[in-house]
Amino acid sequence: MEKIDWPNSFQEDYSALCSIVGSYSINGIICIYSHVGETMYLWNPTNNEFKVIPPSPFEPLQYGIPLDRKCQGFGYDSVKDDYKVIKHVSLNDAFTMEDFYDPKYATIVEMYSLRRNSWKKLEHDIDLPVCYDDIDKFYFEGMCHWLGYPYELEEAYLVSFDLSNEVFIITKTPLDIPEEIFYNSQADYKWRHLLILNGSIAFMLNFERTIYLYILVEVGKKETWTKLHVFGPIPCIAYPIGTWNMGNILFNTPDDDELVWFNLCTHKIEKLNFKVNFHVTCSMGLQLVVYKESLVRINS
């Protein structure tokens, strides 16, 4: 384990209240979202180059209303050689008023372009499902992908955004468990997660300590979800934190919050002798991010 210091220009007080967007660095660059002031940054730890992303001009700050800002993705547009960030901005659920449905308060989906150093609104003809968990989003094959939920927080959808064509594709996720059992269950562990598994988009359902694992053949076609494995019940794993190569999934344990690898090929569990606070794993502060060193410049 190696400790990596934040860049000098990053305020130290922010480090405990930030998250990294996505599960992978892109050409050595990572995107940081600070929950203090809701500021975003691009950073290359290899050359310690750092850039503050300017605020969006589209958000209705002038109305003095509370907003929910959810960073949905960070990716690379290979056609334009551009790094882009996707953000979802909506009214806070606690906010109520008579003209709540006034168009000026409508949900905004916006995209930042590093090449232009500016934001633009993205057109969408449906209410896009929103991702609430940092581990359920990644960049893969020219698209930003995230596991989104509509406002009722029941059905889950894979949302894919093509960074070159700037179009959204929605894919419903599988649920082999009868809905009346799943949604009415009082199970301690009932989570859904999105991940990359050996070069494919995968969906994991952790229901009553049993793992249901699927891979997707083609984005936009829900019928191409293929069930890969069912494991369990496995009493000694709880919350998934991320994936690594060769089918390794990082979990914490339910009793002592120790980190363990679960190997999908061997079905073996390997302890890492490192403990964490479980409440941190399911909010902000603990992520598995695959980083590859690179000297790519941010401010070129």
C-alpha positions in Angstrom: 0.0 0.0 0.0 1.3 3.4 -0.9 -0.1 6.7 0.3 -0.7 9.4 -2.4 -0.8 13.0 -1.3 -3.4 15.4 -2.6 -2.1 18.1 -4.9 -1.0 21.3 -3.1 -3.8 23.4 -4.4 -6.4 20.9 -3.1 -7.7 22.1 0.3 -6.9 19.5 2.9 -10.2 19.9 4.6 -11.9 18.6 1.5 -10.1 15.3 1.3 -12.4 13.5 3.7 -15.5 14.7 1.8 -14.7 13.9 -1.8 -15.2 11.0 -4.2 -13.6 9.9 -7.4 -15.9 9.8 -10.4 -15.9 6.3 -11.9 -13.8 3.2 -11.2 -10.9 3.9 -13.6 -8.5 6.6 -14.4 -8.6 7.7 -18.1 -5.1 8.1 -19.6 -3.8 8.7 -16.1 -6.4 11.4 -15.3 -9.0 11.1 -12.5 -12.0 13.3 -11.8 -12.6 14.3 -8.2 -15.9 15.6 -6.9 -15.8 17.5 -3.6 -19.0 17.5 -1.6 -17.8 20.7 0.1 -19.0 23.4 -2.2 -19.7 20.7 -4.8 -16.6 21.6 -6.8 -15.0 19.3 -9.4 -11.4 18.8 -10.3 -9.2 16.9 -12.8 -6.0 15.5 -11.5 -3.1 13.4 -12.9 -1.2 12.1 -9.9 1.8 11.0 -12.0 2.8 14.6 -13.0 0.7 16.2 -10.2 -1.1 18.4 -12.8 -4.4 19.7 -11.4 -7.4 21.7 -12.8 -10.5 23.1 -11.2 -13.5 22.7 -13.4 -15.4 26.0 -13.7 -19.0 26.2 -12.3 -21.9 25.7 -14.7 -23.7 28.8 -16.0 -27.0 26.9 -16.4 -27.8 26.0 -12.8 -30.6 28.2 -11.3 -28.5 29.5 -8.4 -30.0 33.0 -8.7 -33.3 31.6 -7.3 -31.7 30.7 -4.0 -33.2 27.2 -4.1 -31.5 24.0 -2.8 -30.2 21.7 -5.6 -29.0 18.1 -5.8 -26.0 17.8 -8.0 -25.0 14.2 -9.0 -21.9 13.7 -11.0 -22.8 10.8 -13.3 -19.7 10.2 -15.4 -16.2 11.1 -16.5 -15.0 9.8 -19.9 -12.9 10.4 -23.0 -14.2 11.4 -26.5 -11.6 9.8 -28.8 -13.1 11.5 -31.9 -12.6 15.0 -30.5 -9.7 14.1 -28.2 -11.6 15.6 -25.3 -12.3 14.7 -21.7 -15.9 15.1 -20.6 -17.9 15.2 -17.3 -21.6 14.5 -17.1 -23.7 16.0 -14.2 -27.4 15.7 -13.2 -28.9 18.8 -11.4 -32.3 18.8 -9.9 -34.3 20.4 -7.1 -33.7 19.0 -3.6 -36.4 16.5 -2.5 -37.0 18.6 0.6 -37.8 21.7 -1.4 -41.5 22.4 -2.0 -43.3 25.3 -3.5 -46.3 26.2 -5.5 -44.6 26.5 -8.9 -42.4 23.5 -8.4 -43.1 22.4 -12.0 -42.1 25.8 -13.5 -39.8 25.1 -16.5 -37.0 27.3 -15.0 -36.7 24.7 -12.2 -36.6 21.7 -14.6 -33.9 19.0 -14.2 -30.7 19.8 -16.0 -28.3 17.2 -17.5 -25.1 19.0 -18.5 -21.7 18.1 -19.9 -18.3 19.8 -19.3 -15.7 19.7 -22.1 -12.1 20.1 -21.2 -11.2 21.1 -24.7 -13.7 23.9 -24.7 -13.4 24.5 -20.9 -17.1 25.1 -20.8 -20.5 23.4 -20.0 -23.4 22.7 -22.3 -26.9 21.3 -21.7 -27.7 17.8 -23.0 -31.0 17.2 -24.6 -33.0 14.3 -23.2 -36.7 13.4 -23.8 -37.1 11.3 -20.6 -36.3 11.7 -16.9 -32.9 10.0 -16.8 -32.4 7.5 -13.9 -29.9 8.9 -11.5 -26.9 7.1 -10.0 -26.5 7.5 -6.2 -23.4 5.3 -5.5 -19.9 6.2 -6.5 -19.0 2.6 -7.4 -21.8 2.2 -9.9 -20.4 4.3 -12.7 -17.5 3.9 -15.1 -16.2 4.8 -18.6 -16.1 1.9 -21.1 -15.6 1.7 -24.8 -16.4 5.4 -25.6 -19.4 5.6 -23.2 -20.1 6.7 -19.7 -22.2 4.1 -17.9 -24.0 4.3 -14.6 -26.6 2.3 -12.7 -29.6 4.7 -12.3 -32.8 4.7 -10.4 -36.0 6.6 -11.2 -37.6 8.6 -8.5 -39.4 5.7 -7.0 -36.0 4.0 -6.3 -37.2 0.5 -7.2 -36.3 -0.6 -10.7 -32.7 -0.1 -11.8 -31.5 0.8 -15.3 -28.2 0.9 -17.0 -27.8 4.4 -18.5 -25.1 4.7 -21.2 -24.0 8.0 -22.7 -22.1 8.0 -26.0 -19.5 10.8 -25.6 -18.9 11.2 -29.3 -22.5 11.2 -30.6 -23.9 12.6 -27.4 -26.9 10.3 -27.1 -28.3 8.4 -24.2 -29.2 4.7 -24.2 -31.3 3.1 -21.5 -31.1 -0.7 -20.7 -33.3 -2.2 -18.0 -31.4 -4.5 -15.6 -32.5 -8.1 -15.0 -34.3 -9.3 -11.9 -34.8 -13.1 -11.8 -36.2 -12.9 -8.2 -39.9 -12.3 -8.3 -40.6 -8.6 -7.8 -43.1 -9.1 -5.0 -40.4 -10.9 -3.0 -37.6 -8.6 -3.8 -39.3 -5.3 -3.2 -41.2 -6.4 -0.1 -38.3 -8.3 1.5 -36.8 -7.0 4.7 -33.5 -8.7 3.9 -30.4 -7.1 5.4 -28.5 -7.3 2.1 -30.4 -6.3 -1.0 -28.2 -4.3 -3.3 -27.6 -3.9 -7.0 -24.3 -2.9 -8.6 -22.7 -2.2 -11.9 -19.2 -3.3 -12.8 -16.8 -4.2 -15.5 -15.9 -7.9 -15.4 -13.2 -9.3 -17.7 -13.9 -6.8 -20.5 -17.8 -6.9 -20.3 -20.4 -4.8 -18.6 -21.7 -6.8 -15.7 -24.6 -6.4 -13.2 -24.5 -7.9 -9.7 -27.5 -8.4 -7.5 -26.7 -9.2 -3.8 -29.9 -10.5 -2.3 -29.9 -12.1 1.2 -26.1 -12.8 0.8 -26.6 -14.6 -2.5 -24.8 -13.0 -5.5 -26.5 -13.1 -8.9 -24.1 -12.1 -11.6 -25.0 -11.1 -15.2 -23.1 -9.8 -18.3 -24.5 -7.6 -21.1 -23.9 -8.5 -24.7 -25.3 -5.3 -26.3 -26.2 -2.0 -24.8 -29.8 -1.0 -25.2 -31.1 -4.6 -25.5 -32.3 -5.9 -22.2 -32.8 -9.4 -23.6 -29.0 -9.7 -24.1 -28.4 -9.8 -20.3 -26.9 -13.3 -19.7 -26.8 -14.9 -16.2 -23.2 -15.9 -15.5 -23.2 -17.2 -12.0 -25.2 -17.5 -8.8 -23.1 -17.8 -5.6 -24.3 -18.3 -2.1 -25.5 -17.8 0.4 -22.1 -16.4 1.4 -22.4 -15.2 5.0 -18.9 -13.7 5.3 -19.2 -10.9 2.7 -21.4 -7.8 2.8 -20.9 -4.6 0.8 -19.1 -4.8 -2.6 -16.6 -2.0 -3.1 -15.2 -2.6 -6.6 -13.7 -5.1 -9.0 -10.2 -5.9 -10.3 -9.0 -8.1 -13.1 -9.5 -11.8 -13.4 -12.9 -11.7 -11.7 -11.8 -10.4 -8.2 -14.5 -8.4 -6.3 -13.6 -6.5 -3.2 -16.0 -6.8 -0.3 -16.1 -5.9 3.3 -17.1 -8.5 5.9 -20.3 -8.0 7.9 -18.9 -8.6 11.4 -15.6 -6.9 11.5 -15.5 -4.7 8.4 -12.4 -6.3 7.0 -11.5 -6.1 3.3 -11.6 -9.3 1.4 -11.2 -10.4 -2.2 -13.8 -12.8 -3.6 -12.5 -14.7 -6.6 -15.2 -15.6 -9.1 -13.1 -18.3 -10.7 -12.0 -20.2 -7.6 -14.8 -19.1 -5.3 -12.2 -18.4 -2.7 -12.1 -15.5 -0.3 -8.7 -13.8 0.5 -8.4 -11.5 3.5 -6.3 -8.4 3.1 -5.8 -7.7 6.9 -7.2 -4.2 6.5 -10.3 -3.0 8.3 -12.6 -0.1 7.4 -15.7 1.6 8.7 -18.7 0.1 7.0 -20.6 3.3 7.1 -17.8 4.9 5.1 -18.0 2.2 2.4 -21.6 3.0 1.5 -21.2 6.7 1.4 -18.1 8.6 0.5 -14.4 7.8 1.2 -13.7 4.2 0.2 -13.5 3.2 -3.4 -11.6 0.9 -5.6 -10.2 2.8 -8.5 -7.9 1.3 -11.1 -5.1 3.8 -11.9 -2.5 3.6 -14.7 0.4 6.0 -14.7 0.5 8.5 -17.5 2.2 11.8 -18.4 -0.8 13.1 -20.3 -1.2 16.8 -19.7 -4.5 18.3 -18.5 -3.6 21.9 -19.3 -2.1 21.5 -22.8 
